[in-house]
């Protein structure tokens, strides 16, 4: 029996140790079979397992309790076999499954609590190793690499407000009445064209105004023609006045 144990130890010493597996989103479970002639296996218990036993099962490993020692794990995945351990009482201190905890990428710590009652935290590592209380043969796997945060989005470019043209106010001149137009026309007539009252046969004031307006309307002919027209009208008025006086003098005689 001692020769068999020594041979198994030599094989385990030269057995290759697998590299650290990528971390999982949950609890990583490491089971070290080197004390039984095997290697080191890893599994992932996703989420938040309720206990160490639940994590061991969720990671894909079976277990067996000792029949007279409730809660004591004496076999994992059927090892050691019935020829080495009957799993009736607790296993000997030199050949049992020791239970360990570690933070991801940290260091192993021996558990002071049974796997049935211990609750592992999400992102931690559970370890099992068969032998005389040695820790698992690999370091606790590191946590999964977190993707880099997305680059901050550029702030939206604010467009300057459109330049507004100033409102153009259109002022409409009030319509000029006919009476105001006539007044304006009369104001432009020279003093020499003022109406002179006369008796019948004399040139009337409306006629003078009409002549003056006609002269004003012919402004396109120039100021000379306007002046000549005014002089003619004045001469006619004077002539009319003289004729009227002569008639009165003749009648009085």
PETABEL-V498879 format. One record per residue. N is the residue number from 1. RES is the residue in one small letter. PSI is psi in whole degrees, -180 to 180 (* if undefined). D_LAST is the distance of its C-alpha to the last C-alpha in Angstrom with 1 decimal. Layout:
<<N,RES,PSI,D_LAST> <N,RES,PSI,D_LAST>>
This chain:
<<1,x,-44,188.9> <2,x,-37,188.3> <3,x,-38,188.5> <4,x,-43,185.9> <5,x,-40,183.5> <6,x,-39,184.1> <7,x,-40,183.3> <8,x,-37,180.1> <9,x,-39,179.1> <10,x,-41,179.7> <11,x,-41,177.7> <12,x,-34,174.8> <13,x,-33,174.8> <14,x,5,174.2> <15,x,136,171.8> <16,x,139,168.3> <17,x,125,165.7> <18,x,151,162.5> <19,x,164,159.2> <20,x,133,156.7> <21,x,159,154.8> <22,x,143,151.1> <23,x,161,150.2> <24,x,163,149.2> <25,x,79,146.6> <26,x,-128,149.0> <27,x,126,152.6> <28,x,135,154.7> <29,x,127,158.5> <30,x,126,161.2> <31,x,121,164.7> <32,x,110,167.5> <33,x,10,170.6> <34,x,-30,172.2> <35,x,-10,175.0> <36,x,13,175.8> <37,x,10,175.7> <38,x,-157,172.1> <39,x,-156,168.8> <40,x,130,165.7> <41,x,152,163.2> <42,x,151,159.7> <43,x,168,157.5> <44,x,126,154.1> <45,x,104,153.6> <46,x,154,149.8> <47,x,-139,147.7> <48,x,88,149.3> <49,x,148,152.9> <50,x,-19,154.2> <51,x,174,157.4> <52,x,-37,159.5> <53,x,-41,161.5> <54,x,-38,158.3> <55,x,-41,157.2> <56,x,-43,160.6> <57,x,-44,160.3> <58,x,-26,156.7> <59,x,-4,157.5> <60,x,17,160.1> <61,x,137,163.4> <62,x,161,165.9> <63,x,163,168.0> <64,x,134,171.1> <65,x,151,171.9> <66,x,136,175.4> <67,x,-30,176.9> <68,x,5,178.1> <69,x,83,175.4> <70,x,131,172.0> <71,x,-3,169.1> <72,x,120,171.3> <73,x,117,170.5> <74,x,-16,173.7> <75,x,144,172.5> <76,x,123,169.3> <77,x,38,169.2> <78,x,11,172.9> <79,x,139,174.1> <80,x,162,176.6> <81,x,176,178.7> <82,x,-23,181.1> <83,x,-24,184.0> <84,x,-33,182.5> <85,x,123,181.0> <86,x,-11,181.7> <87,x,44,178.5> <88,x,-53,180.4> <89,x,-178,180.0> <90,x,145,177.9> <91,x,158,178.4> <92,x,157,180.5> <93,x,-15,178.7> <94,x,-4,179.5> <95,x,80,178.1> <96,x,168,175.1> <97,x,107,171.3> <98,x,149,169.6> <99,x,131,165.9> <100,x,159,163.2> <101,x,158,159.5> <102,x,148,157.0> <103,x,158,153.3> <104,x,124,152.0> <105,x,9,153.1> <106,x,-140,154.9> <107,x,150,158.6> <108,x,145,161.1> <109,x,131,162.1> <110,x,136,165.0> <111,x,133,164.0> <112,x,16,165.3> <113,x,147,164.2> <114,x,154,165.4> <115,x,-20,163.3> <116,x,-22,163.0> <117,x,-18,161.0> <118,x,137,159.3> <119,x,108,155.6> <120,x,146,154.5> <121,x,152,150.9> <122,x,134,148.7> <123,x,-1,148.9> <124,x,-179,152.4> <125,x,136,155.7> <126,x,139,158.9> <127,x,141,162.3> <128,x,134,165.8> <129,x,131,168.8> <130,x,133,172.4> <131,x,-144,175.1> <132,x,33,176.2> <133,x,15,172.7> <134,x,151,171.1> <135,x,163,167.4> <136,x,151,165.9> <137,x,0,166.4> <138,x,156,162.7> <139,x,152,159.9> <140,x,127,157.4> <141,x,148,154.8> <142,x,163,151.4> <143,x,153,148.3> <144,x,143,146.2> <145,x,132,143.6> <146,x,136,140.2> <147,x,144,137.4> <148,x,146,134.9> <149,x,148,131.7> <150,x,147,128.8> <151,x,147,126.4> <152,x,138,123.4> <153,x,143,120.4> <154,x,141,117.5> <155,x,147,114.5> <156,x,141,111.7> <157,x,122,109.0> <158,x,125,105.8> <159,x,138,102.7> <160,x,147,99.7> <161,x,144,96.8> <162,x,136,94.2> <163,x,126,91.2> <164,x,137,88.2> <165,x,144,84.8> <166,x,142,82.1> <167,x,135,79.8> <168,x,120,76.4> <169,x,120,73.6> <170,x,122,70.6> <171,x,121,67.3> <172,x,126,64.7> <173,x,139,61.1> <174,x,147,59.2> <175,x,142,56.8> <176,x,124,53.2> <177,x,162,50.8> <178,x,-34,47.7> <179,x,-40,45.5> <180,x,-37,47.3> <181,x,-39,47.0> <182,x,-38,43.3> <183,x,-42,43.1> <184,x,-37,45.2> <185,x,-38,43.0> <186,x,-34,39.9> <187,x,-24,41.8> <188,x,-7,42.5> <189,x,136,38.9> <190,x,159,37.7> <191,x,-27,35.1> <192,x,-16,32.5> <193,x,21,32.4> <194,x,144,31.4> <195,x,136,29.1> <196,x,123,25.4> <197,x,142,23.5> <198,x,167,20.4> <199,x,-172,18.6> <200,x,144,19.5> <201,x,-17,20.0> <202,x,161,21.0> <203,x,123,24.7> <204,x,160,26.6> <205,x,-43,29.2> <206,x,-35,32.1> <207,x,-41,31.3> <208,x,-43,31.4> <209,x,-40,34.7> <210,x,-41,36.1> <211,x,-42,35.3> <212,x,-39,36.9> <213,x,-39,39.9> <214,x,-40,40.3> <215,x,-38,40.3> <216,x,-37,42.8> <217,x,-22,45.0> <218,x,35,45.2> <219,x,-19,47.0> <220,x,-18,49.8> <221,x,-6,47.7> <222,x,165,47.7> <223,x,-24,45.4> <224,x,-45,43.7> <225,x,-35,42.3> <226,x,-43,41.2> <227,x,-43,39.3> <228,x,-41,37.7> <229,x,-42,36.6> <230,x,-43,35.1> <231,x,-40,33.1> <232,x,-45,31.7> <233,x,-42,30.6> <234,x,-39,29.0> <235,x,-41,27.1> <236,x,-40,25.9> <237,x,-46,24.7> <238,x,-42,22.8> <239,x,-42,21.3> <240,x,-39,20.2> <241,x,-44,18.6> <242,x,-44,16.6> <243,x,-41,15.5> <244,x,-39,14.4> <245,x,-41,12.4> <246,x,-42,10.6> <247,x,-42,9.9> <248,x,-40,8.6> <249,x,-40,6.2> <250,x,-41,5.2> <251,x,-37,5.4> <252,x,-32,3.8> <253,x,*,0.0>>
